């Protein structure tokens, strides 16, 4: 089998441009290159087979444009390849031109080192003070008058001994000193502007503090007023609650009231109320009001479940009370109607009854001058042992008291 001819590789060997010598030893087709030309620089770099070079550009344009041609730096006259010139001009050439990072003025690299410029930027305030002191001392030491040097440390006075200043800063060229003066002036301007703004802000802060003080006083006054309104509101609520309770009581009285002189009073929870009376928590109870007629006498009953007066602790005491009514001016006084009081037997067999006719000389039956007259009735109405034993007067823990007013003569 015939040997297969090698073809151009897909990637170049040794990271060098062009084709390797192994490939160039064979006959190449026209499609593998664009032209042939001799280049001494490329041959010197051992890139191509001597004396023939396969070039990317092709033609005669490669002459004078080879990246490996040795040339001189226009500034420092140092030899280098063409492809290294740009980097040399930016980073290595001692004659290169730089721009000050503070004042943006151009200067030659050989005149000042970047380290000194960086130091000057960090110590600008200290340098300014040192330059001023040096300027003053130079003015004092100069004979025959000579204007003091502005912003420049003059190295032509070797006999001048300033050890303190020598450790304060590094001598700088005049252009850098001028740049520092300009930078210092700019910084002073900024400081002045900041001071002015600070004064304006202090003035505004003072104004706002005054406004806040006024608002605080207003808030205190408002809080005091609101607290007063709240207190009054609570008082009004208490009054409204009292009126509601009174109205509810009146409504209950009106719903329970009778207008024929006959009234039946239902007392529930008898056991608990009897215990409260024995303990003294609620010794007496009043019944709702009742009337002899719509415009007649107003009356109520008062009961002591543990007795009162001569019947305390032994009897149930029941009293009749004359109350002040809306129609008292139309009625005949003193009250002189017979009153009958009853503890009802819930089996309707044996009611406990007591009756009396009013003593017209007693204040209890005169026209009332207050809400109620003094109660009058029966302190020994019913013995308590009669209610302690099994009886028909208490059923479902409830008793019934009945009052009958004789309407004769009304």
C-alpha angles and dihedrals in degrees: 000000000000117000114257114241114240117250129210111283122246091233129035122247124243092007089275123139119247129025125313121250092252090064094041091057088072129071106267125208121238092252092065096068141021100220148329129249138153116245119178093198094054091044090050090055088055091239100131142026112276123273098008123065126192105213132195095221098043124198128049097309093089092073109101093009102075112132091219097054113124112237139167124252106245091222108038099017092231117154118242143142120275093246091056097053097088094051091045092053092049101042116008113031110106089207095054121126121237134188120233109248090218107041098016091228115146120242139165118264092227091061097058138011120232089234090061091048091051090049090049091052093052094044100039095130093047092047091050091054092046092048091051092050091047091049091052093049092046089053090052094047099042112103122212092021120277120177114262113257112255113229096335130113102219112214093196095092105075092164094059107106113203106151094167092054092043090065094043102066146355117254110258133198119258094255091057092046090053090048090051091050089052091047090048091051090050091050091049089052090051091048091051091049091049090049090052091050091047090054090050090049091048089052091049091046090052090050092049091048090054090049091049091050091052091047091048091053090048090049091051091050091046091049091051091049092047091049090051090050090049092051091049090047091053091049090049090049090052090050092048090049091050091049091047091051091047091048092048089050091050090048091051090048092049092048091049096039122110127200103203101073092257120108132174115198118201114204113191128184087038095167095054093044090048089053090050089052093049091049090049094240093119110003095167137039130196124213125222115273123267132186140218088225138343090278097023137100119320115222144162141183130246122202133189109200091195096038134256134233111346091002098052111137094000109056142033106246121212125187139183120226129197111213133199110262138186094251100045092117090063096050133087115253141242099042107247107170123126113251125206120193123195140184102207123229103223088214088057092234113105117012119189105237135183128170136184140175115230121257100235090204092061120096088227090077101039122103105289118249092184133036092279138016122224110288118251128188144081119343089178096046100136131001111243095224087064088062095043095060125067106289143150096241093080118051126160086001089294135117131190125219119193128197125191122190116198108236095197111136096016 
